[in-house]
Amino acid sequence: MSVGRRSAGIAHLKARLSEYFQAAKAGEEIVITERGRAVARITPIRPGDDADSDRNALVRAGILQPAKREIPRRFWTGQAAARDPKGRVLAGLIEERREGR
């Protein structure tokens, strides 16, 4: 349950981030404004209200299947690109474009 609510302009928030972080930890909601207009909100996370809990609920419901292994680092750096020496993927893409798909 939220203790209170206050607003802060982005420059003020940046200058006093630790203070607003502590307020959120204490249960306060902070509305971030830009030129007097509300643009975002920082709210405290209640126990059991985080992404891991959401993910676990989806796994229990059978909607999401957890990964069996970690994605290799080379995937993120582009080193894991699939080999296509005959250019079949590119040919397929070009064909789909011609057909308007």
CYANA upper distance limits for C-alpha pairs under 8 A (distance plus 0.5 A):
  1 MET  CA     27 GLY  CA      7.42
  1 MET  CA     46 ARG  CA      8.49
  2 SER  CA     27 GLY  CA      5.50
  2 SER  CA     28 GLU  CA      5.97
  2 SER  CA     29 GLU  CA      7.04
  2 SER  CA     44 PRO  CA      8.13
  3 VAL  CA     26 ALA  CA      7.99
  3 VAL  CA     27 GLY  CA      5.64
  3 VAL  CA     28 GLU  CA      5.51
  3 VAL  CA     29 GLU  CA      8.13
  4 GLY  CA     27 GLY  CA      7.76
  4 GLY  CA     28 GLU  CA      5.30
  4 GLY  CA     29 GLU  CA      6.61
  5 ARG  CA     28 GLU  CA      6.13
  5 ARG  CA     29 GLU  CA      5.15
  5 ARG  CA     30 ILE  CA      6.24
  5 ARG  CA     31 VAL  CA      7.90
  6 ARG  CA     28 GLU  CA      8.21
  6 ARG  CA     29 GLU  CA      7.02
  6 ARG  CA     30 ILE  CA      5.61
  6 ARG  CA     31 VAL  CA      6.70
  7 SER  CA     30 ILE  CA      5.84
  7 SER  CA     31 VAL  CA      4.93
  7 SER  CA     32 ILE  CA      6.20
  7 SER  CA     33 THR  CA      7.31
  8 ALA  CA     12 HIS  CA      6.67
  8 ALA  CA     13 LEU  CA      6.33
  8 ALA  CA     30 ILE  CA      7.54
  8 ALA  CA     31 VAL  CA      6.83
  8 ALA  CA     32 ILE  CA      5.63
  8 ALA  CA     33 THR  CA      6.41
  9 GLY  CA     13 LEU  CA      6.54
  9 GLY  CA     32 ILE  CA      6.24
  9 GLY  CA     33 THR  CA      5.16
  9 GLY  CA     34 GLU  CA      6.24
  9 GLY  CA     35 ARG  CA      7.89
  9 GLY  CA     36 GLY  CA      7.81
 10 ILE  CA     14 LYS  CA      6.61
 10 ILE  CA     32 ILE  CA      6.75
 10 ILE  CA     33 THR  CA      6.67
 10 ILE  CA     34 GLU  CA      6.66
 11 ALA  CA     15 ALA  CA      6.77
 12 HIS  CA     16 ARG  CA      6.67
 13 LEU  CA     17 LEU  CA      5.79
 13 LEU  CA     20 TYR  CA      7.62
 13 LEU  CA     32 ILE  CA      8.17
 16 ARG  CA     20 TYR  CA      7.04
 17 LEU  CA     21 PHE  CA      6.48
 18 SER  CA     22 GLN  CA      6.70
 19 GLU  CA     23 ALA  CA      6.84
 20 TYR  CA     24 ALA  CA      6.70
 20 TYR  CA     30 ILE  CA      7.85
 21 PHE  CA     25 LYS  CA      6.74
 22 GLN  CA     26 ALA  CA      6.71
 23 ALA  CA     27 GLY  CA      7.03
 23 ALA  CA     28 GLU  CA      5.85
 23 ALA  CA     29 GLU  CA      8.22
 24 ALA  CA     28 GLU  CA      5.17
 24 ALA  CA     29 GLU  CA      6.45
 24 ALA  CA     30 ILE  CA      7.63
 24 ALA  CA     42 ILE  CA      7.55
 24 ALA  CA     43 THR  CA      6.54
 24 ALA  CA     44 PRO  CA      5.52
 25 LYS  CA     44 PRO  CA      6.33
 25 LYS  CA     45 ILE  CA      8.48
 26 ALA  CA     44 PRO  CA      8.13
 27 GLY  CA     43 THR  CA      8.02
 27 GLY  CA     44 PRO  CA      5.93
 28 GLU  CA     43 THR  CA      7.33
 28 GLU  CA     44 PRO  CA      7.22
 29 GLU  CA     41 ARG  CA      7.62
 29 GLU  CA     42 ILE  CA      6.33
 29 GLU  CA     43 THR  CA      5.18
 29 GLU  CA     44 PRO  CA      7.19
 30 ILE  CA     41 ARG  CA      6.19
 30 ILE  CA     42 ILE  CA      5.55
 30 ILE  CA     43 THR  CA      6.98
 31 VAL  CA     38 ALA  CA      6.91
 31 VAL  CA     39 VAL  CA      8.08
 31 VAL  CA     40 ALA  CA      6.46
 31 VAL  CA     41 ARG  CA      4.95
 31 VAL  CA     42 ILE  CA      6.87
 32 ILE  CA     38 ALA  CA      6.27
 32 ILE  CA     39 VAL  CA      6.40
 32 ILE  CA     40 ALA  CA      5.60
 32 ILE  CA     41 ARG  CA      6.23
 32 ILE  CA     42 ILE  CA      8.05
 33 THR  CA     37 ARG  CA      5.56
 33 THR  CA     38 ALA  CA      4.75
 33 THR  CA     39 VAL  CA      5.97
 33 THR  CA     40 ALA  CA      7.56
 34 GLU  CA     38 ALA  CA      6.97
 34 GLU  CA     39 VAL  CA      7.10
 45 ILE  CA     49 ASP  CA      6.44
 45 ILE  CA     50 ASP  CA      7.17
 46 ARG  CA     50 ASP  CA      8.15
 48 GLY  CA     53 SER  CA      6.27
 49 ASP  CA     53 SER  CA      6.87
 49 ASP  CA     54 ASP  CA      7.86
 50 ASP  CA     54 ASP  CA      7.05
 51 ALA  CA     55 ARG  CA      6.56
 52 ASP  CA     56 ASN  CA      6.53
 53 SER  CA     57 ALA  CA      6.63
 54 ASP  CA     58 LEU  CA      6.87
 55 ARG  CA     59 VAL  CA      6.80
 55 ARG  CA     64 LEU  CA      8.11
 56 ASN  CA     60 ARG  CA      6.67
 57 ALA  CA     61 ALA  CA      6.68
 58 LEU  CA     62 GLY  CA      6.78
 58 LEU  CA     63 ILE  CA      5.76
 58 LEU  CA     64 LEU  CA      5.83
 59 VAL  CA     63 ILE  CA      6.42
 59 VAL  CA     64 LEU  CA      5.24
 59 VAL  CA     65 GLN  CA      6.35
 59 VAL  CA     66 PRO  CA      7.44
 71 ILE  CA     75 PHE  CA      7.44
 72 PRO  CA     76 TRP  CA      8.10
 73 ARG  CA     77 THR  CA      7.32
 74 ARG  CA     78 GLY  CA      6.71
 74 ARG  CA     79 GLN  CA      5.46
 74 ARG  CA     80 ALA  CA      5.99
 75 PHE  CA     79 GLN  CA      6.46
 75 PHE  CA     80 ALA  CA      5.30
 75 PHE  CA     81 ALA  CA      7.94
 84 ASP  CA     88 ARG  CA      7.15
 84 ASP  CA     89 VAL  CA      7.54
 87 GLY  CA     91 ALA  CA      6.67
 88 ARG  CA     92 GLY  CA      6.55
 89 VAL  CA     93 LEU  CA      6.77
 90 LEU  CA     94 ILE  CA      6.68
 91 ALA  CA     95 GLU  CA      6.65
 92 GLY  CA     96 GLU  CA      6.70
 93 LEU  CA     97 ARG  CA      6.77
 94 ILE  CA     98 ARG  CA      6.83
 95 GLU  CA     99 GLU  CA      6.84
 96 GLU  CA    100 GLY  CA      6.68
 96 GLU  CA    101 ARG  CA      5.66
 97 ARG  CA    101 ARG  CA      6.28
